[in-house]
Amino acid sequence: MVTPQNCNFKGCGAFTGEMAVEQMKDMGLKCVLMGHSERRGEFGIFPMDDNSTLATKLKYALDAGLQVVFCIGEPLSIREKGLDAVVAEMDVQLTQIYGLLDAAKVVIAYEPVWAIGTGVTASPQDAQDTHAGIRKLIAEKASPEVAEGIRIQYGGSANAKNAPELSAMPDIDGFLVGGASLKPEFKEIVAAISKAKAA
Ligand SMILES: O=C[C@H](O)COP(=O)(O)O
């Protein structure tokens, strides 16, 4: 499945660099990704999207009939404060979209910013604890049904070596793979999550 990494919330028009959902649909695409930390302004790039514009984009894409991979994640300064601070930040990033969450149409991708492209991966337990915290927030603020059904994927230096242990965690439902998706080891990541979730 081809999934563009951004979209606009205005439709077709003079929005260079902000591809229209309608164009995606015309091309037969069924899914769009949004909220990646690089779009949110991490790594020193100007913040193109904030929680408010992302909520608008999510509603627009869902109303148009697309599925969405919605990325959230904390910078290192928040991770260093501990799990409670991380979950509080996830709440901030999710607050405006709880009412839009639909397990059949939205996938949450948890990507700790400090793990993206760095070779540093969240430990399986840290990733599990954060995913469980996100699921609990969704249960409380969306619904228990949405929380149970929604897919929460992990992203951030996922590779063939760490995929089996991460896959074994009950609240890790899949991966958003960057660098390793360009290498043959990608098939081992797919095999690891498939095996773990088939059990
Ligand atoms: O866009 C890709 C994700 O942010 C993860 O990238 P990575 O697997 O290279 O860390």
The ligand as an SDF file (V2000), in Angstrom:
LIG
                    3D

 10  9  0  0  0  0  0  0  0  0999 V2000
    9.8060    7.6190    8.9890 O   0  0  0  0  0  0  0  0  0  0  0  0
   10.2430    6.6190    9.5220 C   0  0  0  0  0  0  0  0  0  0  0  0
   10.2310    6.4720   10.9390 C   0  0  0  0  0  0  0  0  0  0  0  0
   10.2600    7.7440   11.4650 O   0  0  0  0  0  0  0  0  0  0  0  0
   11.2550    5.5790   11.5360 C   0  0  0  0  0  0  0  0  0  0  0  0
   12.5100    5.7370   10.9390 O   0  0  0  0  0  0  0  0  0  0  0  0
   13.7180    4.7570   11.3480 P   0  0  0  0  0  0  0  0  0  0  0  0
   13.1580    3.3560   11.3360 O   0  0  0  0  0  0  0  0  0  0  0  0
   14.7500    4.9830   10.2910 O   0  0  0  0  0  0  0  0  0  0  0  0
   14.1600    5.1610   12.7100 O   0  0  0  0  0  0  0  0  0  0  0  0
  1  2  2  0
  2  3  1  0
  3  4  1  0
  3  5  1  0
  5  6  1  0
  6  7  1  0
  7  8  2  0
  7  9  1  0
  7 10  1  0
M  END
$$$$
